[in-house]
Amino acid sequence: MDIKTLEDAMHHFVRSKGWYEVDSKRPQTPRNLAISLVLEASEVLEHFQWGEDSADKEELASELADVMLYLLQIASISDIELADAVMAKLDKNYNRTWDED
């Protein structure tokens, strides 16, 4: 499955809930979505609070999906091609060093 298919499915879900409507109680602004992304990322971290492995792989998968959905949505409504951004970042990182002696 490609990113575009996931993005389309995400937008279909958000529209079905009415969250893109002007009077929505959950306005889908970049700021609100960024906050939600961080909150969901914290829920991923919670799985590793007391150990190296998650005790519930299914629940971890669900939290990772939440993070990805918010990330896809932020990129989409910000007119960022996430796949292109990832590849550009990887290209940039190939020229970086982290462990200088």
N, C-alpha and C positions, 0 to 999 in steps of 0.2 A: 504494500500500500504506500502511496506517495503522500507528501505533505499537502498537496492541493486537495486530495480526497479527504484527508483529515480536517483541513481547514473548512472545506465545504460542509462537512458533517457538523462541525462545531458551530458554524454560522446558522445552519438549519435549526439546531437545538436552541440557540440563543433567541432566534426569531420566534420559534414556537412558544417560548416562555414570555414573549413580549418585552424582553429586556432591551431591545434596541429602540423601543418607543420613547418619544420625548417625555412622557409622563411616567416612565418606569420608576419603580421604587429601587431598582438596581441599575442605575445609569452605567453604561458600559464605556466609561471614559478611560483613557490611558492611565490616569492617576489611580482610579478605583481598581482597575485591573492589575496594576503593578502592586498595589497593596494586597490584593487577593493572591497574587502569585507568591509573594513573600510569606503570607500566612500559610499557604499550602506547602511551600518548601519547608517551613518549620514543622509541619505535620510529617513530612518525610524524615526530617532529622529526629523527631520523637521516636521513630522506630529503632534508632541506634543509641538512644540515651544511655542505656545501661549495658550495652554489649556491642560486639562487632557485627552481629547478624540480626536481621529482623525476625521476630518470633512468628509473624503472620505475613507470609509472602503475598497472599491475595490482597490484604489490606494495603501493604506497601505498594503493590501494583496500582491500586486504586488512587493512592495519593500521588504517585508519579504521573498518572494520567491527568489528574487535576492540574498539576504543574504544567504539563505539556499543553493542555487546553488553554490555560491562561496565557502561556507564552505564544501560542499560535494566534490567539485573538489579539494580543497587544501588537504583535508584528503586523497582522493583517490590517487592523484599523489605523496603524501608523504608516501604511504603505511601504512596508519593508518585506522584501522577499527573504524569508527566513533561511531557505536553503542557500541562497547566494551569500547571505550574511555569514552563515556558518563556514562556507568554503573560503570566503575572504578572510575570516578570522583564523582559520587553520593555516592558510598561506602566510599570513602575518606571523603566526606563532612559530612556524618553521624557522624563521630568521631570528627568533628570540632565544635567549639562554636564561636559565633560572638558577643554575648551580655553578657560579663562577668560583674557581679555586683561588 
